[in-house]
């Protein structure tokens, strides 16, 4: 006979409650309701797993309905308010949303045939937005048809992304906690590295730390079909091999289906070893890069490192002053060009990535980005991995830290200068 599970089984380390605080969920739902009203949209159906976690505290199989402020479906006007319709697992969804304290209703998914009428009976008014930019086309078209009672379903993808750009104090705490664990990952690389060790063996040492500290096993990304390894360690000439992944580094990868990042390539004496590590703490991504070498880097590489650190400082200064992400890209690119690295910045021509930093949060590739076209500042409360890198045929070099913009400018969340830019084995 199978035993029944208990909510007491769903805990973090040492019995910690790792659920999203109810106060976080409540403030997020309230803000989304206001944003929908400002956009002239009557309500939203949230279905992407990452956003279900963000608004409902878990990624159970279902659809979350959030009514716009001022519509009859809101609690203020006598409606049911935000409601998570769950197919599986209802009991777990209730617990993850806060149990008896949950700021939303959690119930079983009704029949799809009567779903639109069910929402109407709850007080839903106006158009119902869907995450057209996040869910499969077949799912969007299915729900768009079933909700035809409310007219055409507008796309709310950018509205949700925009809300998530600004991190709360609790979210910053999650990133800071992740950064502490990430330091331990770099320590593990420092202990395990040596001439003759493979890239994959080094990644395994870092991942062992991350896993033991609660990493859940996947890196969430927005762009299709972007897939990302959590640890990318690339030695010597492998740094100059491009891949499908839109980043400075490609790498050989373990096999053609996993054709980016670390491989069976062995570390050789005095060559660059670029160590780019992610840790994800309770869903939140921190991203940092440091250099390692079995021996010593020659003057050529040390000079390139000084140059790329100057590019990093430029990007940080521009963002911290409140100028646009586009301006940070242009100034960073101009400095790299002035220093003679334009054809090697973020890859080798023609396989170059056109950015110098990407926002992070519950996904690795959030907005805004330090790139052309992002003609707006990093908002106060925005968190960004700034990662200028140089790639040559015989190796790669660069730096990366995750930063938050606050009232005083840019503040590093990850190691910054707590560990050296280059560690020698």
Phi, psi and omega in degrees: 000133180286140176277148176277145180275163181234149175301334179294344178283340187264085184224163173271198181298141178055032176077012180295148175274109183260018175288155173294131180303143179303321180299326177294311181300317182298314181292325180293315179295320179297317180293317179300319178301318178291319180296321178297317179297318179298327181276357181074027180249134187285338181180174182223146170250115179263127183227343180290134184306319181297319181284332172297319175297318183296317186262331186243358174088355180199167184248044177292162184284109180176191181226131180259123176261126178238115180282149177288148176303136178091355177266160186294344181280350181283154178299325182299330182252021174091005178274184182279343182076194180304135183223128179260110178270116192244134173269320181191131357255123184298312183298318180291323179298321178297314180297314184292334179279355178118004179063228181295341181264004185301137180275015179214158174278144176231123184213170179292150179290127179284177176299134179297331181299325181249018186296314182298317179294324177300314178296320180297319178294334176284346181110007180300137181224155176074195181282153179247115183282147176236159180273069185300327181278359184241325186262160177303148181303322181296321179291317178299313182295324179297311181289325178300321178290315183292336181258020183299341175304332181259007182087193180293138181273116178288160179274125180252014184304308184292329178297315179293315179301318180297320178297319184285349180296326183263117184271143177281171177300322179294320179296320176298322177299321178296318179294319179295321177295321177296325180294326177297317179292322180299323176301321178295327177295317177295323176299320179296321177295319180298325181281326187271340188284148177184165175301134179094347177282141180278159176302317182295325177296322177292317177301319180299322179296318179291318183293329178300320178295311183299314180299315181297335182267001172115010176298133188274351173110355180217152175253119182277130179226154181272316189285138177263135359255053184293128174233145187222133170281145182287328177242121177242106180240119187229127185249136171057227187299338179298336178295340181265006180267118182283164178217185178292338190283132182279081177207173181299319187256142172257281184091163184285318187080171184283328180194171188301330176283337176244063195264044170209154177088211191285153184218195178276005176302133182262145180290134177248160183298136170066015176258158181292139172233107181268124184245107182246109188240136171254146161230146182236110184255112180053036177100344189260131189268131164241144190224127180209154180225138172221161181259145175227160179203137174273085185125241182218145170279140178281175186299326179303312182287324177297321178295318178296322178296317177300320180295316184287332174291328175293322176296317178302313180299323179297312180299315180299316181296317181296313180294320181294334180277355179091007175285172188284158175297324177298319179293323177298319176297313183296319180289322177295318178296318180297319179292318178299321177295314180300325181273001174090020186242013188304320183279003182233001180285122179059039180121172178259137177304128012264004185264059181254141171274147187252053175206163178234358179190151180222138177293150180229160178183242174283345174235155183286326188247061179274176179250158359280176182235146174281088186198166176298139178099343177264076187272056177205157182286162163292122184292155171298127189097355177282146181237131189218138170270117180258121194218058176294136181219153175243137182234127176234169185295336182254009178159181180218156181208148180177186178219163175195138170215159175262132186236157170237140174267122176240192184298336182264357181125216182263131180236130180287136175263329180264201195302321188049246183262011180290335173233151184293157177292331179228130174245131180260134175269000000 
